[in-house]
Structure formats: C-alpha cells, structure tokens
C-alpha cells in the first residue's frame, strides 16, 4: 500500500481537496488535530491546543488511525497530515516535541510508512477562522514555513500544490499519484 501525505498551511484548502479526492475514489484518512479539538471543545475546553497534553493526544490519534487504516484493502491512501505536521505544530506552539511524538516519527521513517513525496498545499491568500482554527493569515504563513522546514528536516520531498482552481489542484495530486504508481 502506498500512503501519501497532504499538508500545508491552515486554511489552504486541504479539506476541500481531500473531499474531492475521496469522491473520486481515493481512500482518505482524516486529520487528527481537528478531531481532538472537536472532542475537547465538546467536553467544554474551548482552547485545547493550549494544554500541555494536546500534541500527545494528536500524535496518539494519528498513530491509531494509521494502524487501523493499514488493514484496508486499498492500493493508495491519502493522509490529511502526519506526525511530521504534529512536530511542526509543537514547534509552532513553542513546545518541545514529546518523546511519544519523536518515537512515532522514528517509526514512520524507519518503517517507511509514508511515501517520500508529500503534497504541500500552498496558501490561497487568506485564512478563514473556524472553531478549530483560530489563526490569522499572517500566523498561517509562519505555520506554513515551519511545516515545510519540518518535512525537509525529516527527509521528505515536496510536491508543490499551488494556489489555484480546485479541479486543477485535485488533478495535480491524482495525476502525480498515478505517475508515481506507474514507476513502481
């Protein structure tokens, strides 16, 4: 099974792209941070990302989702973010990466869980706030840079998904996966 990561700045359009890829038949594994935020907010914590255990909760859910999804009978999967994104989040929040996150990054690199090509979705020039995303556009640009640095640090190659028409962005990803599969 080939596992691809889709990442980028908050508000860059990743979720919309992934919805289209899912509708086109791709197996998509949802982002963990948004799920952790929603769960914690439903329990009454309006800003769970300010809690020390937040990054660990995200990394734990990512690992569980990846292990569960490995049981699916599919040839390709696309992940909405990865533990490397969680490392970028930890850096952005000014916190040291927890040992469990470092161990998970070591595992995904050692076991080559994800393909070395990462789809990096570039910002679209603005960032709409949501309950889970309370970040300005300027802050999202800082986060984008940290994401890119994190992926390069851990040896991944960026496949640029520039801002533009949604259909073009989706086609770029689908065509790149098809091309990579043809080389295998």
Protein Blocks (a to p, Z undefined) as FASTA:
>chain_A
ZZdddeddehilmmmmmmmmmmnopacdddfklmmmmmmmmnopablmlpmklmmmmmmm
mmmmmmmmmmpccfbdcdehifklmmmmmmmnopacdfklmmmmmmmmmnomaafbdcdd
ddehiacddfklccdfklmmmmmmmmmmmmmmnopacddddeddfklmmmmmmmmmmmmm
mmZZ
